[in-house]
Amino acid sequence: MPGTNTHCLERLLRQHARLIPFMVHRQCPGRADYADLIQEGWIGLWQAIVHFDPERGFAFSTFAGIAIRNRVWQAVKRAAQVAGWLEPKRNGDSLAVIIAAWQQEQIHQALAVELACLPERLRQVIVRAYGLDGQPPMSLAAIGRQLGLTRERIRQLRNESLGLLRLPAVSVQLRSLCEQDSRPAYRQARRLHDAQRRRRRANR
């Protein structure tokens, strides 16, 4: 359906927009105009979306990274020819390193959005338990001492937090980035959440 295709295109554009400046900053020698390189990167991203074939076995981010890099480097070479420079050498990080760094940033941003959906106490527990604030992860007992709660109560709050974070309405962006957004993955998340709710009701 046209509406569905448009939604998919917009979603891919939003998700991979930051890959363009990542590629320009970390791989190009800086001899071409920055705005021109960003524009070429957008063209490369559009081409990747139009020509992507999942049957080939590539992740879209890898395919898009190749398309963006090629467009950007063509612009760099054209700028070098106009200015009379020698053929520029590719430098900076490899494509795999750039995409990995971009994916890590995207995941951190998506996780921050998810955490903001949690009630304050649940957010405190999950952040401290997994060191999401940059501090070393804390044991359940240590978190309990800080919050004035038992270890068992902290364990329950942690599990409640994880259950909420798995819900499709909350986790859609993060699941997409981690390629865990298939229907079976969402059904499994729903089953885990429902099972956890039944256990909580049984323990009351």
ZAROLO-715287 format. One record per atom (N, C-alpha, C): residue number from 1; chain; atom name; y, z, x. Coordinates in nm, 2 decimals, decimal comma. Atoms other than C-alpha are relative to their C-alpha. Example, Ala and Ser with C-alpha at 12.3 -4.5 7.8 and 13.67 -1.06 7.14 Angstrom:
<sites>
 resi chain name  north     up   east
    1     A    N  -0,12   0,00   0,09
    1     A   CA  -0,45   0,78   1,23
    1     A    C   0,12   0,00   0,09
    2     A    N  -0,11   0,00  -0,09
    2     A   CA  -0,11   0,71   1,37
    2     A    C   0,11   0,08  -0,08
</sites>
This chain:
<sites>
 resi chain name  north     up   east
    1     A    N  -0,12   0,00   0,08
    1     A   CA   0,00   0,00   0,00
    1     A    C   0,13   0,00   0,09
    2     A    N  -0,12   0,00  -0,08
    2     A   CA   0,35  -0,08   0,13
    2     A    C   0,06   0,13   0,03
    3     A    N  -0,06  -0,13  -0,02
    3     A   CA   0,48   0,27   0,07
    3     A    C  -0,08   0,08   0,11
    4     A    N   0,08  -0,07  -0,09
    4     A   CA   0,19   0,42   0,26
    4     A    C   0,02  -0,05   0,14
    5     A    N  -0,02   0,05  -0,14
    5     A   CA   0,23   0,18   0,56
    5     A    C   0,14   0,04   0,05
    6     A    N  -0,13  -0,04  -0,04
    6     A   CA   0,60   0,26   0,57
    6     A    C   0,00   0,14   0,05
    7     A    N   0,00  -0,14  -0,04
    7     A   CA   0,53   0,63   0,58
    7     A    C  -0,08   0,02   0,13
    8     A    N   0,08  -0,01  -0,13
    8     A   CA   0,27   0,58   0,86
    8     A    C   0,09  -0,04   0,12
    9     A    N  -0,09   0,05  -0,10
    9     A   CA   0,52   0,38   1,06
    9     A    C   0,11   0,10   0,04
   10     A    N  -0,10  -0,10  -0,02
   10     A   CA   0,79   0,64   1,02
   10     A    C  -0,05   0,12   0,07
   11     A    N   0,07  -0,12  -0,06
   11     A   CA   0,55   0,92   1,11
   11     A    C  -0,02  -0,03   0,15
   12     A    N   0,03   0,03  -0,14
   12     A   CA   0,44   0,74   1,44
   12     A    C   0,13  -0,01   0,08
   13     A    N  -0,13   0,01  -0,07
   13     A   CA   0,81   0,67   1,53
   13     A    C   0,05   0,14   0,03
   14     A    N  -0,05  -0,14  -0,02
   14     A   CA   0,90   1,04   1,48
   14     A    C  -0,08   0,07   0,10
   15     A    N   0,08  -0,07  -0,09
   15     A   CA   0,61   1,17   1,67
   15     A    C   0,01  -0,04   0,14
   16     A    N   0,00   0,05  -0,14
   16     A   CA   0,65   0,95   1,97
   16     A    C   0,14  -0,04   0,05
   17     A    N  -0,14   0,04  -0,04
   17     A   CA   1,03   0,91   1,99
   17     A    C   0,03   0,07   0,14
   18     A    N  -0,03  -0,07  -0,12
   18     A   CA   1,05   1,17   2,27
   18     A    C  -0,07  -0,05   0,12
   19     A    N   0,07   0,06  -0,11
   19     A   CA   0,80   0,98   2,48
   19     A    C   0,09  -0,10   0,07
   20     A    N  -0,08   0,10  -0,07
   20     A   CA   1,07   0,72   2,55
   20     A    C   0,09   0,06   0,11
   21     A    N  -0,08  -0,06  -0,11
   21     A   CA   1,32   0,94   2,74
   21     A    C  -0,09   0,06   0,11
   22     A    N   0,09  -0,06  -0,10
   22     A   CA   1,02   1,11   2,91
   22     A    C  -0,03  -0,11   0,10
   23     A    N   0,03   0,11  -0,08
   23     A   CA   0,92   0,77   3,04
   23     A    C   0,11  -0,05   0,09
   24     A    N  -0,12   0,04  -0,08
   24     A   CA   1,27   0,67   3,15
   24     A    C   0,03   0,10   0,11
   25     A    N  -0,04  -0,10  -0,10
   25     A   CA   1,35   1,00   3,32
   25     A    C  -0,10   0,01   0,11
   26     A    N   0,10  -0,04  -0,10
   26     A   CA   1,02   1,04   3,50
   26     A    C  -0,06  -0,11   0,08
   27     A    N   0,06   0,11  -0,07
   27     A   CA   0,93   0,70   3,61
   27     A    C   0,09  -0,11   0,06
   28     A    N  -0,09   0,11  -0,04
   28     A   CA   1,23   0,48   3,66
   28     A    C   0,10   0,04   0,11
   29     A    N  -0,09  -0,03  -0,12
   29     A   CA   1,45   0,45   3,98
   29     A    C   0,15   0,02  -0,03
   30     A    N  -0,14  -0,02   0,04
   30     A   CA   1,78   0,46   3,79
   30     A    C   0,09  -0,11   0,03
   31     A    N  -0,09   0,11  -0,04
   31     A   CA   1,91   0,12   3,88
   31     A    C   0,04  -0,08  -0,12
   32     A    N  -0,04   0,07   0,12
   32     A   CA   1,94   0,00   3,52
   32     A    C   0,08   0,10  -0,09
   33     A    N  -0,08  -0,09   0,09
   33     A   CA   2,17   0,13   3,25
   33     A    C  -0,10   0,08  -0,09
   34     A    N   0,09  -0,09   0,07
   34     A   CA   2,01   0,43   3,08
   34     A    C  -0,01  -0,04  -0,15
   35     A    N   0,01   0,04   0,15
   35     A   CA   2,10   0,31   2,72
   35     A    C  -0,08  -0,12  -0,01
   36     A    N   0,09   0,13   0,01
   36     A   CA   1,94  -0,03   2,79
   36     A    C  -0,14   0,04   0,01
   37     A    N   0,14  -0,04  -0,02
   37     A   CA   1,62   0,14   2,91
   37     A    C  -0,05   0,07  -0,12
   38     A    N   0,04  -0,07   0,13
   38     A   CA   1,61   0,36   2,60
   38     A    C  -0,03  -0,10  -0,11
   39     A    N   0,01   0,11   0,10
   39     A   CA   1,66   0,05   2,38
   39     A    C  -0,13  -0,07   0,03
   40     A    N   0,12   0,07  -0,03
   40     A   CA   1,38  -0,13   2,56
   40     A    C  -0,13   0,09  -0,03
   41     A    N   0,11  -0,09   0,04
   41     A   CA   1,16   0,18   2,51
   41     A    C  -0,03   0,00  -0,15
   42     A    N   0,02   0,01   0,14
   42     A   CA   1,22   0,17   2,14
   42     A    C  -0,07  -0,13  -0,04
   43     A    N   0,06   0,13   0,03
   43     A   CA   1,12  -0,20   2,14
   43     A    C  -0,15   0,01   0,03
   44     A    N   0,14  -0,02  -0,04
   44     A   CA   0,80  -0,11   2,33
   44     A    C  -0,08   0,09  -0,10
   45     A    N   0,07  -0,09   0,10
   45     A   CA   0,72   0,17   2,08
   45     A    C  -0,03  -0,08  -0,13
   46     A    N   0,02   0,08   0,11
   46     A   CA   0,77  -0,07   1,79
   46     A    C  -0,12  -0,10   0,02
   47     A    N   0,11   0,10  -0,03
   47     A   CA   0,54  -0,33   1,95
   47     A    C  -0,14   0,08   0,00
   48     A    N   0,12  -0,07   0,00
   48     A   CA   0,28  -0,06   2,01
   48     A    C  -0,05   0,03  -0,14
   49     A    N   0,04  -0,03   0,14
   49     A   CA   0,28   0,04   1,64
   49     A    C  -0,05  -0,12  -0,07
   50     A    N   0,04   0,12   0,06
   50     A   CA   0,25  -0,32   1,53
   50     A    C  -0,13  -0,05   0,05
   51     A    N   0,12   0,07  -0,05
   51     A   CA  -0,03  -0,42   1,76
   51     A    C  -0,11   0,10   0,03
   52     A    N   0,11  -0,10  -0,03
   52     A   CA  -0,23  -0,09   1,79
   52     A    C  -0,12  -0,03  -0,08
   53     A    N   0,13   0,01   0,07
   53     A   CA  -0,60  -0,13   1,71
   53     A    C  -0,09   0,11   0,04
   54     A    N   0,08  -0,12  -0,04
   54     A   CA  -0,79   0,20   1,69
   54     A    C  -0,14  -0,03   0,03
   55     A    N   0,14   0,03  -0,03
   55     A   CA  -1,12   0,01   1,72
   55     A    C  -0,02  -0,02   0,15
   56     A    N   0,01   0,01  -0,14
   56     A   CA  -1,04  -0,03   2,09
   56     A    C  -0,03   0,13   0,07
   57     A    N   0,04  -0,13  -0,06
   57     A   CA  -1,10   0,34   2,15
   57     A    C   0,12   0,07   0,08
   58     A    N  -0,11  -0,07  -0,06
   58     A   CA  -0,75   0,42   2,29
   58     A    C   0,07   0,09  -0,10
   59     A    N  -0,09  -0,09   0,08
   59     A   CA  -0,54   0,71   2,17
   59     A    C   0,13  -0,08  -0,02
   60     A    N  -0,12   0,07   0,02
   60     A   CA  -0,22   0,58   2,02
   60     A    C   0,11   0,03   0,11
   61     A    N  -0,10  -0,04  -0,10
   61     A   CA  -0,01   0,78   2,26
   61     A    C  -0,02  -0,07   0,13
   62     A    N   0,02   0,08  -0,12
   62     A   CA  -0,17   0,61   2,56
   62     A    C   0,04  -0,14  -0,02
   63     A    N  -0,04   0,14   0,03
   63     A   CA  -0,13   0,27   2,40
   63     A    C   0,15  -0,02   0,00
   64     A    N  -0,14   0,01   0,01
   64     A   CA   0,23   0,34   2,32
   64     A    C   0,07   0,02   0,14
   65     A    N  -0,06  -0,03  -0,13
   65     A   CA   0,30   0,48   2,67
   65     A    C  -0,01  -0,13   0,09
   66     A    N   0,01   0,13  -0,08
   66     A   CA   0,17   0,15   2,83
   66     A    C   0,11  -0,10  -0,05
   67     A    N  -0,10   0,10   0,06
   67     A   CA   0,39  -0,06   2,59
   67     A    C   0,14   0,04   0,04
   68     A    N  -0,13  -0,05  -0,03
   68     A   CA   0,70   0,16   2,65
   68     A    C   0,03  -0,02   0,15
   69     A    N  -0,02   0,01  -0,14
   69     A   CA   0,65   0,16   3,03
   69     A    C   0,02  -0,15   0,04
   70     A    N  -0,02   0,14  -0,04
   70     A   CA   0,61  -0,22   3,05
   70     A    C   0,13  -0,05  -0,04
   71     A    N  -0,13   0,05   0,05
   71     A   CA   0,92  -0,29   2,84
   71     A    C   0,11   0,06   0,09
   72     A    N  -0,10  -0,06  -0,08
   72     A   CA   1,12  -0,04   3,05
   72     A    C   0,01  -0,06   0,14
   73     A    N   0,01   0,05  -0,14
   73     A   CA   1,00  -0,18   3,38
   73     A    C   0,05  -0,15   0,00
   74     A    N  -0,05   0,14   0,01
   74     A   CA   1,08  -0,54   3,27
   74     A    C   0,15   0,01   0,01
   75     A    N  -0,15  -0,01  -0,01
   75     A   CA   1,44  -0,42   3,21
   75     A    C   0,05   0,04   0,13
   76     A    N  -0,04  -0,04  -0,14
   76     A   CA   1,45  -0,25   3,55
   76     A    C   0,00  -0,12   0,09
   77     A    N   0,01   0,12  -0,09
   77     A   CA   1,34  -0,57   3,72
   77     A    C   0,11  -0,10  -0,03
   78     A    N  -0,11   0,09   0,03
   78     A   CA   1,59  -0,78   3,53
   78     A    C   0,13   0,05   0,06
   79     A    N  -0,12  -0,06  -0,05
   79     A   CA   1,87  -0,54   3,63
   79     A    C   0,00  -0,02   0,15
   80     A    N   0,00   0,02  -0,14
   80     A   CA   1,76  -0,56   3,99
   80     A    C   0,02  -0,14   0,05
   81     A    N  -0,02   0,14  -0,03
   81     A   CA   1,75  -0,94   3,99
   81     A    C   0,15  -0,04  -0,01
   82     A    N  -0,14   0,03   0,02
   82     A   CA   2,10  -0,96   3,85
   82     A    C   0,09   0,06   0,11
   83     A    N  -0,08  -0,07  -0,11
   83     A   CA   2,24  -0,71   4,11
   83     A    C  -0,04  -0,05   0,14
   84     A    N   0,04   0,05  -0,13
   84     A   CA   2,06  -0,89   4,39
   84     A    C  -0,08   0,10   0,08
   85     A    N   0,08  -0,10  -0,07
   85     A   CA   1,84  -0,59   4,47
   85     A    C  -0,14  -0,05   0,03
   86     A    N   0,14   0,03  -0,02
   86     A   CA   1,49  -0,61   4,61
   86     A    C  -0,08   0,04  -0,13
   87     A    N   0,09  -0,04   0,11
   87     A   CA   1,20  -0,58   4,36
   87     A    C  -0,02   0,15   0,00
   88     A    N   0,01  -0,15   0,00
   88     A   CA   1,21  -0,21   4,26
   88     A    C  -0,15   0,04  -0,01
   89     A    N   0,13  -0,06   0,00
   89     A   CA   0,90   0,00   4,33
   89     A    C  -0,01   0,10  -0,11
   90     A    N   0,02  -0,11   0,10
   90     A   CA   0,75   0,21   4,05
   90     A    C  -0,02   0,13   0,07
   91     A    N   0,01  -0,13  -0,06
   91     A   CA   0,79   0,57   4,14
   91     A    C  -0,01   0,11  -0,11
   92     A    N   0,01  -0,11   0,10
   92     A   CA   0,78   0,91   3,97
   92     A    C  -0,15   0,03  -0,04
   93     A    N   0,14  -0,05   0,04
   93     A   CA   0,48   1,05   3,78
   93     A    C  -0,08  -0,12  -0,06
   94     A    N   0,09   0,10   0,06
   94     A   CA   0,18   0,85   3,66
   94     A    C   0,02   0,00  -0,15
   95     A    N   0,00   0,01   0,15
   95     A   CA   0,15   0,74   3,30
   95     A    C  -0,07   0,12  -0,06
   96     A    N   0,08  -0,11   0,05
   96     A   CA  -0,12   1,00   3,24
   96     A    C   0,08   0,14   0,01
   97     A    N  -0,07  -0,12  -0,01
   97     A   CA   0,10   1,28   3,37
   97     A    C   0,12   0,01  -0,09
   98     A    N  -0,11   0,01   0,09
   98     A   CA   0,40   1,17   3,17
   98     A    C  -0,04   0,03  -0,15
   99     A    N   0,05  -0,02   0,14
   99     A   CA   0,20   1,15   2,84
   99     A    C  -0,05   0,14  -0,02
  100     A    N   0,04  -0,14   0,01
  100     A   CA   0,04   1,49   2,91
  100     A    C   0,11   0,10  -0,01
  101     A    N  -0,12  -0,09   0,01
  101     A   CA   0,38   1,65   2,97
  101     A    C   0,07  -0,01  -0,14
  102     A    N  -0,06   0,02   0,13
  102     A   CA   0,52   1,49   2,65
  102     A    C  -0,09   0,07  -0,11
  103     A    N   0,08  -0,06   0,10
  103     A   CA   0,22   1,60   2,45
  103     A    C   0,01   0,15   0,00
  104     A    N  -0,01  -0,15  -0,01
  104     A   CA   0,25   1,96   2,58
  104     A    C   0,13   0,04  -0,07
  105     A    N  -0,13  -0,04   0,07
  105     A   CA   0,62   1,97   2,47
  105     A    C  -0,01  -0,02  -0,15
  106     A    N   0,02   0,02   0,14
  106     A   CA   0,53   1,83   2,13
  106     A    C  -0,08   0,11  -0,06
  107     A    N   0,09  -0,10   0,05
  107     A   CA   0,26   2,08   2,08
  107     A    C   0,08   0,14  -0,01
  108     A    N  -0,08  -0,12   0,00
  108     A   CA   0,49   2,37   2,18
  108     A    C   0,10   0,00  -0,11
  109     A    N  -0,10   0,01   0,10
  109     A   CA   0,76   2,25   1,94
  109     A    C  -0,07   0,02  -0,14
  110     A    N   0,07  -0,01   0,13
  110     A   CA   0,51   2,21   1,65
  110     A    C  -0,05   0,14  -0,02
  111     A    N   0,05  -0,14   0,02
  111     A   CA   0,36   2,56   1,72
  111     A    C   0,11   0,09  -0,03
  112     A    N  -0,12  -0,08   0,04
  112     A   CA   0,71   2,71   1,71
  112     A    C   0,03  -0,01  -0,14
  113     A    N  -0,03   0,02   0,14
  113     A   CA   0,76   2,56   1,37
  113     A    C  -0,10   0,07  -0,08
  114     A    N   0,10  -0,08   0,08
  114     A   CA   0,43   2,70   1,25
  114     A    C   0,02   0,15   0,00
  115     A    N  -0,02  -0,14  -0,01
  115     A   CA   0,50   3,04   1,38
  115     A    C   0,12   0,05  -0,08
  116     A    N  -0,12  -0,04   0,08
  116     A   CA   0,84   3,05   1,20
  116     A    C  -0,04   0,01  -0,15
  117     A    N   0,05  -0,01   0,14
  117     A   CA   0,64   3,02   0,87
  117     A    C  -0,07   0,13  -0,03
  118     A    N   0,08  -0,13   0,02
  118     A   CA   0,46   3,35   0,93
  118     A    C   0,10   0,11  -0,03
  119     A    N  -0,08  -0,13   0,01
  119     A   CA   0,59   3,69   0,81
  119     A    C   0,02   0,06   0,13
  120     A    N  -0,04  -0,05  -0,13
  120     A   CA   0,75   3,88   1,09
  120     A    C  -0,11   0,08   0,07
  121     A    N   0,10  -0,08  -0,06
  121     A   CA   0,47   4,13   1,15
  121     A    C  -0,12  -0,09   0,05
  122     A    N   0,11   0,09  -0,04
  122     A   CA   0,20   3,86   1,16
  122     A    C   0,04  -0,09   0,12
  123     A    N  -0,05   0,08  -0,11
  123     A   CA   0,42   3,65   1,39
  123     A    C   0,00   0,09   0,13
  124     A    N   0,00  -0,09  -0,12
  124     A   CA   0,46   3,95   1,63
  124     A    C  -0,15   0,02   0,05
  125     A    N   0,14  -0,02  -0,04
  125     A   CA   0,08   4,00   1,64
  125     A    C  -0,05  -0,12   0,07
  126     A    N   0,06   0,12  -0,06
  126     A   CA  -0,01   3,64   1,71
  126     A    C   0,07  -0,04   0,12
  127     A    N  -0,07   0,03  -0,13
  127     A   CA   0,26   3,59   1,97
  127     A    C  -0,05   0,09   0,11
  128     A    N   0,04  -0,09  -0,11
  128     A   CA   0,16   3,90   2,16
  128     A    C  -0,15  -0,02   0,04
  129     A    N   0,15   0,01  -0,03
  129     A   CA  -0,22   3,84   2,13
  129     A    C  -0,02  -0,12   0,08
  130     A    N   0,02   0,12  -0,08
  130     A   CA  -0,19   3,49   2,28
  130     A    C   0,10  -0,03   0,10
  131     A    N  -0,10   0,02  -0,10
  131     A   CA   0,11   3,53   2,50
  131     A    C   0,09  -0,12  -0,03
  132     A    N  -0,08   0,12   0,04
  132     A   CA   0,31   3,27   2,31
  132     A    C   0,15   0,01   0,03
  133     A    N  -0,14  -0,02  -0,04
  133     A   CA   0,64   3,42   2,43
  133     A    C   0,02  -0,01   0,15
  134     A    N  -0,01   0,01  -0,14
  134     A   CA   0,56   3,35   2,79
  134     A    C  -0,05   0,12   0,08
  135     A    N   0,05  -0,12  -0,07
  135     A   CA   0,43   3,70   2,86
  135     A    C  -0,16  -0,01   0,00
  136     A    N   0,15   0,00   0,00
  136     A   CA   0,06   3,77   2,94
  136     A    C  -0,05   0,05  -0,13
  137     A    N   0,06  -0,04   0,12
  137     A   CA  -0,16   3,80   2,64
  137     A    C  -0,03   0,15   0,00
  138     A    N   0,02  -0,14   0,02
  138     A   CA  -0,20   4,16   2,51
  138     A    C  -0,13   0,02  -0,07
  139     A    N   0,12  -0,04   0,07
  139     A   CA  -0,52   4,33   2,40
  139     A    C   0,04   0,05  -0,14
  140     A    N  -0,02  -0,05   0,14
  140     A   CA  -0,55   4,43   2,03
  140     A    C   0,04   0,15   0,00
  141     A    N  -0,03  -0,15  -0,01
  141     A   CA  -0,54   4,80   2,13
  141     A    C   0,15   0,01   0,05
  142     A    N  -0,13  -0,02  -0,05
  142     A   CA  -0,22   4,75   2,33
  142     A    C   0,11  -0,04  -0,11
  143     A    N  -0,09   0,03   0,11
  143     A   CA  -0,05   4,57   2,04
  143     A    C   0,01   0,11  -0,10
  144     A    N   0,00  -0,11   0,09
  144     A   CA  -0,16   4,84   1,81
  144     A    C   0,09   0,12   0,04
  145     A    N  -0,08  -0,11  -0,05
  145     A   CA   0,00   5,10   2,03
  145     A    C   0,15  -0,03  -0,02
  146     A    N  -0,14   0,04   0,01
  146     A   CA   0,33   4,91   2,03
  146     A    C   0,05   0,01  -0,15
  147     A    N  -0,04   0,01   0,14
  147     A   CA   0,33   4,86   1,65
  147     A    C  -0,04   0,12  -0,08
  148     A    N   0,04  -0,12   0,07
  148     A   CA   0,19   5,20   1,56
  148     A    C  -0,11  -0,02  -0,10
  149     A    N   0,11   0,04   0,08
  149     A   CA  -0,13   5,05   1,41
  149     A    C  -0,13   0,01   0,07
  150     A    N   0,13  -0,01  -0,07
  150     A   CA  -0,50   5,08   1,48
  150     A    C  -0,04  -0,14   0,05
  151     A    N   0,05   0,13  -0,06
  151     A   CA  -0,69   4,82   1,68
  151     A    C  -0,06  -0,08  -0,11
  152     A    N   0,07   0,07   0,11
  152     A   CA  -0,89   4,73   1,37
  152     A    C   0,11  -0,07  -0,09
  153     A    N  -0,10   0,06   0,08
  153     A   CA  -0,57   4,67   1,17
  153     A    C   0,06  -0,12   0,07
  154     A    N  -0,06   0,11  -0,07
  154     A   CA  -0,43   4,45   1,44
  154     A    C  -0,10  -0,12   0,00
  155     A    N   0,09   0,11   0,01
  155     A   CA  -0,75   4,25   1,44
  155     A    C   0,00  -0,07  -0,13
  156     A    N  -0,01   0,06   0,13
  156     A   CA  -0,72   4,20   1,07
  156     A    C   0,13  -0,09  -0,01
  157     A    N  -0,12   0,07   0,00
  157     A   CA  -0,36   4,09   1,11
  157     A    C   0,00  -0,13   0,08
  158     A    N   0,02   0,12  -0,09
  158     A   CA  -0,45   3,85   1,39
  158     A    C  -0,08  -0,11  -0,08
  159     A    N   0,08   0,09   0,07
  159     A   CA  -0,72   3,69   1,18
  159     A    C   0,07  -0,06  -0,13
  160     A    N  -0,09   0,04   0,11
  160     A   CA  -0,48   3,67   0,88
  160     A    C   0,10  -0,11   0,05
  161     A    N  -0,09   0,10  -0,06
  161     A   CA  -0,23   3,49   1,10
  161     A    C  -0,07  -0,13   0,03
  162     A    N   0,07   0,12  -0,04
  162     A   CA  -0,48   3,24   1,23
  162     A    C  -0,04  -0,08  -0,13
  163     A    N   0,04   0,07   0,13
  163     A   CA  -0,60   3,17   0,87
  163     A    C   0,12  -0,07  -0,06
  164     A    N  -0,12   0,07   0,05
  164     A   CA  -0,24   3,09   0,76
  164     A    C   0,04  -0,12   0,09
  165     A    N  -0,04   0,10  -0,09
  165     A   CA  -0,18   2,88   1,07
  165     A    C  -0,09  -0,13  -0,02
  166     A    N   0,09   0,12   0,02
  166     A   CA  -0,48   2,66   0,98
  166     A    C   0,02  -0,07  -0,12
  167     A    N  -0,02   0,06   0,12
  167     A   CA  -0,36   2,58   0,64
  167     A    C   0,06  -0,14   0,02
  168     A    N  -0,05   0,14  -0,02
  168     A   CA  -0,29   2,20   0,60
  168     A    C   0,16   0,00  -0,02
  169     A    N  -0,14   0,01   0,02
  169     A   CA   0,06   2,26   0,46
  169     A    C   0,08   0,05   0,12
  170     A    N  -0,07  -0,06  -0,12
  170     A   CA   0,15   2,46   0,78
  170     A    C  -0,03  -0,08   0,12
  171     A    N   0,05   0,05  -0,12
  171     A   CA  -0,05   2,29   1,04
  171     A    C   0,00  -0,15   0,02
  172     A    N   0,01   0,14   0,00
  172     A   CA  -0,01   1,92   0,96
  172     A    C   0,05  -0,07   0,13
  173     A    N  -0,05   0,06  -0,12
  173     A   CA   0,21   1,83   1,26
  173     A    C  -0,08   0,03   0,12
  174     A    N   0,08  -0,04  -0,11
  174     A   CA   0,01   2,03   1,51
  174     A    C  -0,13  -0,07   0,00
  175     A    N   0,13   0,07   0,01
  175     A   CA  -0,32   1,89   1,38
  175     A    C   0,01  -0,15   0,04
  176     A    N  -0,01   0,14  -0,03
  176     A   CA  -0,19   1,54   1,41
  176     A    C   0,02  -0,02   0,15
  177     A    N  -0,02   0,01  -0,14
  177     A   CA  -0,08   1,60   1,77
  177     A    C  -0,13   0,02   0,07
  178     A    N   0,13  -0,03  -0,06
  178     A   CA  -0,42   1,74   1,85
  178     A    C  -0,12  -0,08  -0,05
  179     A    N   0,10   0,09   0,06
  179     A   CA  -0,60   1,47   1,66
  179     A    C  -0,11   0,08  -0,08
  180     A    N   0,09  -0,08   0,09
  180     A   CA  -0,75   1,73   1,42
  180     A    C   0,05  -0,01  -0,15
  181     A    N  -0,05   0,01   0,14
  181     A   CA  -0,60   1,59   1,10
  181     A    C  -0,08  -0,09  -0,09
  182     A    N   0,10   0,07   0,09
  182     A   CA  -0,91   1,42   0,95
  182     A    C  -0,03   0,08  -0,12
  183     A    N   0,03  -0,07   0,13
  183     A   CA  -1,02   1,51   0,60
  183     A    C  -0,11   0,11   0,03
  184     A    N   0,09  -0,11  -0,03
  184     A   CA  -1,33   1,70   0,74
  184     A    C   0,06   0,12   0,07
  185     A    N  -0,06  -0,11  -0,07
  185     A   CA  -1,11   1,90   0,97
  185     A    C   0,08   0,09  -0,10
  186     A    N  -0,08  -0,08   0,10
  186     A   CA  -0,88   2,00   0,68
  186     A    C  -0,09   0,08  -0,10
  187     A    N   0,09  -0,08   0,08
  187     A   CA  -1,18   2,09   0,46
  187     A    C  -0,06   0,12   0,07
  188     A    N   0,05  -0,12  -0,08
  188     A   CA  -1,32   2,31   0,73
  188     A    C   0,10   0,11   0,01
  189     A    N  -0,11  -0,10   0,00
  189     A   CA  -0,98   2,49   0,76
  189     A    C   0,01   0,07  -0,13
  190     A    N  -0,01  -0,06   0,13
  190     A   CA  -0,97   2,54   0,39
  190     A    C  -0,12   0,09  -0,03
  191     A    N   0,12  -0,08   0,01
  191     A   CA  -1,33   2,68   0,39
  191     A    C   0,02   0,13   0,08
  192     A    N  -0,02  -0,12  -0,08
  192     A   CA  -1,24   2,92   0,67
  192     A    C   0,10   0,10  -0,06
  193     A    N  -0,10  -0,08   0,06
  193     A   CA  -0,93   3,04   0,49
  193     A    C  -0,05   0,07  -0,12
  194     A    N   0,05  -0,05   0,12
  194     A   CA  -1,11   3,09   0,16
  194     A    C  -0,10   0,12   0,03
  195     A    N   0,10  -0,11  -0,04
  195     A   CA  -1,39   3,29   0,34
  195     A    C   0,07   0,12   0,04
  196     A    N  -0,07  -0,12  -0,05
  196     A   CA  -1,14   3,51   0,51
  196     A    C   0,07   0,08  -0,12
  197     A    N  -0,06  -0,06   0,12
  197     A   CA  -0,96   3,58   0,17
  197     A    C  -0,11   0,08  -0,07
  198     A    N   0,11  -0,07   0,07
  198     A   CA  -1,30   3,68   0,02
  198     A    C  -0,03   0,13   0,07
  199     A    N   0,03  -0,12  -0,08
  199     A   CA  -1,37   3,92   0,31
  199     A    C   0,11   0,11  -0,02
  200     A    N  -0,10  -0,10   0,02
  200     A   CA  -1,03   4,08   0,27
  200     A    C  -0,01   0,07  -0,14
  201     A    N   0,01  -0,06   0,13
  201     A   CA  -1,08   4,13  -0,10
  201     A    C  -0,12   0,10  -0,01
  202     A    N   0,11  -0,09   0,00
  202     A   CA  -1,42   4,28  -0,04
  202     A    C   0,02   0,13   0,07
  203     A    N  -0,02  -0,12  -0,08
  203     A   CA  -1,29   4,53   0,21
  203     A    C   0,10   0,09  -0,06
  204     A    N  -0,10  -0,08   0,06
  204     A   CA  -1,02   4,66  -0,02
  204     A    C  -0,06   0,12  -0,08
</sites>
